[in-house]
Amino acid sequence: MLLKNLREQIDATLARDPAARSRLEVVLCYPGFHALLYHRLAHWLWRH
């Protein structure tokens, strides 16, 4: 579930940002994606 949501977020970023060229670029270079990733991971750890 967590990975599916992250994949959807990456695809949404690629669709909406004309500067994004690849999924790898989004994962490595986008600070907003990093913040969302860390938040979702921390929330999951808190709940489980």
C-alpha distances in whole Angstrom, upper triangle without the diagonal:
4,5,5,6,9,10,11,12,14,15,17,19,20,21,23,24,27,28,24,25,22,19,20,22,20,18,21,23,22,22,20,17,18,18,15,13,15,15,11,12,15,13,11,14,16,14,14
4,5,5,6,9,10,11,12,14,15,17,19,20,21,22,25,25,22,23,20,17,18,20,17,15,18,20,18,18,17,14,14,15,11,9,12,12,8,8,12,11,9,12,14,13,13
4,5,5,6,9,10,10,12,14,15,17,18,20,21,24,24,20,21,17,14,15,17,15,13,16,18,17,18,17,13,14,15,12,10,13,14,10,10,14,14,12,14,17,17,16
4,5,5,6,9,10,11,12,14,15,17,18,20,23,23,20,20,17,14,16,18,16,14,18,20,18,19,18,14,16,17,14,12,15,16,12,13,17,16,14,17,19,18,18
4,5,5,6,9,10,10,12,14,15,16,18,21,22,19,20,17,14,16,18,14,13,17,19,16,17,15,12,14,14,11,10,13,13,10,12,15,14,13,16,18,17,18
4,5,5,6,9,10,11,12,14,15,16,19,19,16,17,15,11,13,14,11,10,13,15,13,14,12,9,11,12,9,7,11,12,9,11,14,14,13,16,18,18,19
4,5,5,6,9,10,11,12,14,15,18,18,15,15,12,9,11,13,11,10,14,15,14,16,14,11,13,15,12,11,15,15,13,14,18,18,17,19,22,21,22
4,5,5,6,9,10,10,12,14,17,18,15,16,14,11,14,15,12,12,16,17,15,17,14,11,14,15,12,12,16,16,14,16,19,18,17,21,22,22,23
4,5,5,6,9,10,11,12,15,16,13,15,13,10,13,13,10,10,14,14,12,13,11,8,11,12,9,10,13,13,12,14,17,17,17,20,21,21,22
4,5,5,6,9,10,11,13,13,10,11,9,6,9,10,7,7,11,12,10,12,11,8,11,13,11,11,14,15,14,16,19,19,19,22,24,24,25
4,5,5,6,9,10,12,13,10,11,9,7,11,12,9,11,14,15,13,16,14,11,15,16,14,14,18,19,17,19,22,22,22,24,26,26,27
4,5,5,6,8,11,13,11,13,12,10,14,13,10,12,16,15,13,15,13,11,15,16,13,14,18,18,17,19,22,21,22,25,26,26,27
4,5,5,6,9,10,7,10,10,9,12,11,7,10,13,12,9,12,10,9,12,14,12,13,17,17,17,19,21,22,22,25,26,27,28
4,6,6,7,8,6,7,7,7,10,10,8,11,13,13,11,14,13,11,15,17,15,16,20,20,20,22,24,25,25,28,29,30,31
4,6,7,10,8,10,10,11,14,13,11,14,17,16,14,17,15,14,18,19,17,18,22,22,21,24,26,26,27,29,31,31,32
4,6,9,9,11,12,13,16,14,12,15,17,16,13,16,14,13,17,18,16,18,21,21,21,24,26,26,27,30,31,31,33
4,5,6,9,11,12,14,12,10,13,15,13,11,14,12,13,16,17,16,18,21,22,22,24,26,27,27,30,31,32,34
4,6,8,11,13,15,12,12,15,17,14,13,16,16,16,19,20,20,21,24,25,25,27,30,30,31,33,35,35,37
4,6,9,12,13,10,10,14,14,11,11,14,14,15,17,19,19,20,23,24,25,26,29,30,30,33,34,35,37
4,6,8,9,7,7,10,11,10,9,13,13,12,15,17,17,18,21,22,22,24,26,27,28,30,32,33,34
4,7,9,7,8,11,12,11,12,16,16,15,17,20,20,20,23,24,24,25,28,29,29,31,34,34,35
4,5,5,7,9,10,11,11,15,16,14,16,19,18,17,21,23,22,23,26,27,27,29,31,32,32
4,5,5,6,9,10,10,14,14,11,13,16,15,14,18,20,19,19,23,24,23,25,28,28,29
4,5,5,6,8,10,13,14,12,12,16,16,14,17,20,19,19,22,24,23,25,28,29,29
4,5,5,6,7,11,12,11,12,15,16,15,17,20,20,20,23,25,25,26,29,30,30
4,6,6,5,9,9,7,9,12,12,12,15,17,17,18,20,22,22,24,26,27,28
4,6,6,9,10,7,7,11,11,9,12,15,15,15,18,19,19,21,23,24,25
4,6,8,11,9,8,12,13,12,13,16,17,17,19,21,22,22,25,27,27
4,6,9,8,8,12,13,13,14,17,18,18,20,22,23,24,26,28,29
4,5,5,7,9,10,11,13,15,16,17,19,20,21,23,25,26,27
4,5,5,6,9,10,11,12,14,15,16,18,20,21,22,24,26
4,5,5,6,9,10,11,12,14,15,16,18,20,21,23,24
4,5,5,6,9,10,11,12,14,15,16,18,20,21,22
4,5,5,6,8,10,11,12,14,15,16,18,20,21
4,5,5,6,9,10,11,12,14,15,16,18,20
4,6,5,6,8,10,10,12,14,15,16,18
4,5,5,6,9,10,11,12,14,15,17
4,6,5,6,8,10,10,12,14,15
4,5,5,6,9,10,10,12,14
4,6,5,6,9,10,11,12
4,5,5,6,9,10,11
4,5,5,6,9,10
4,5,5,6,9
4,5,5,6
4,5,5
4,6
4
